[in-house]
Amino acid sequence: MNWELLWKCLLIFTLVGYSLLVIIVIFGGARNIVDMLRDLTKPPDQN
Amino acid sequence: MDVFATNFQTIDWVIVCVYICIPVVIGIIVKKYIRQLSDFIVAGRSLKLFIAIATLTGTELGLVTVMYNSELGFKHGLSAFHVGIIETFCILAIGLTGFIVYKLRQLRVMTIPEFYEMRFGRNVRIVGGIILALGGILNMGLFLQAGARFMMGVTGYSNPAGLKLFMSAMLIMVLVYTVLGGMVSVVLNDFMQFVVLSIGMLIGSLFAISKVGWENLFKAPATVDSASWFNPISEGSGFGSLYVIFMVILTFSAGALWQSGTLRALSAKSPKVAKQLYAWSSVSYLARRVIPMLWGICAFIFISQSPKLLAAFQGPDALNSQFGMPVFIAKVLPSGFLGLIAAGMFAAFMSTHDSYLLSWSSVITQDIVAPLKKDKLSDKSRLLITRICIVAIGMFLLIWGLWFEAPVSLWNYMAVTGTIYLAGAFTVVTAGLYWKKASKTGAKIALYAGLLAILGIGPWTTGENVPFYLSDKFIGVMTFAIAFLGMIIGSLIFPDKTKQGEAAR
């Protein structure tokens, strides 16, 4: 088994994949926070 | 080159001090959103997908995570990456199938032992709660110590007395904002920490790689055996086949049932979001392993190029291997950026603490104190008990972190202490959800079996020529096996007489 090639591919995949995830979560998460705080200020029976 | 030489300057201190005050301010601001216990513990079950990913990553990517993974990379080289691959596939499998987490979210439980009661009765819940709290609190026992070592390495401040002061101050800040804001405060801080730390780690990785060189990264240093640097199955790597098996069982069970992570799934807006959360987060689980390991590997290559630095990590008075990564980044990251990384790490330290403190204190309140009390506890009393527990656990951590030295690596200590809870919990929840014949006697045997894992942190697990049956990995695997067999045999010999827990299946 070519361990060197496996670890090279893993490292590249991690750095690229995680960069993309971070960008997606920053924008999506900010919107979600606004929604969460709005939900929490509703009267309990509407939650 | 001096071991503790650092690029950390006054401007870095300023960045750190300003940054770590932010969570406390957020805790004070969001206190007004906390009206009932479910707001405090599961943020009113209002988490949508992306904020749930951020908060799950924020919790599971703490300073201690960075420390134990970088230590693995520093000690074992590229072969350490196998733990990342295993964990990622396990998390992805949970996300794609919804195994355990989908059903638990459907049942609207707030803690794992709450499920024990639904399925197996109150006594099992109390036993499970005690073992969960014991394993969980022991598991976080070395967080402060690891955090302090990071600070020493990065700031170059090596006075032990000052270090204890730092640890105490950081702990007090965590206690303040967790006690005030509960899960809402934790979620907002996790998000901020996710953003800063993720960007910092990605940029930091580029610095680390550029310092040692991309091609050098994939060449074993002259001081280590080439095969064991790459191959985790090689016994010389310090891992071996049994360790790999232990990691598969451990990371799968921890992925599904580690209380602080599962709490995020239970806080999700719907069972479907809980499932999606795991599928998406498999990438961040990979990153939380591979990136710190990369830093540890770069640190070892860098240190092995300098005889003076290498000497500091060898011999009878060698520095603990946890110092490798912080000592390295203190020398290669520029001032300013180093302050930002340190601030992100401190925030990560606080973010992990807040979630774990909240997890274990809510288990003590919900699963031990409340079931033992005959009168129904009001939400107000539960909140008060949870807050008292947070402070009490914090005090324990300070004392344990100051005097206990783990005989094994930080990750192996955490794996073994995690097994105390996970061996029983994974067996009990899986059988409870998917096996009709699972009985309360079988559940109790499985939970008690988890206590065997304590043997894995004893002094007999280290030293030269430790027999395989005394190694932490063997004890870990056997604990899971005994818990599993205990559940099956106990359930078949002592089946339940009543049809309790029908709804929980």
Interface residues (C-beta under 8 A of the other chain):
Chain A: M1 W3 E4 W7 K8 L10 L11 F13 T14 L15 G17 Y18 S19 L21 V22 I24 V25 I26 F27 G28 G29 R31 N32 I33 D35 M36 L37 D39 L40 T41 P44 N47
Chain B: Y33 R35 Q36 D39 A43 G44 R45 S46 L47 K48 L49 F50 I51 A52 I53 A54 T57 L78 S79 F81 G84 I85 V184 V187 L188 F191 F194 V195 S198 I199 L202 S205 L217 F218 F230 N231 W280 V283 S284 L286 A287 V290 I291 L294
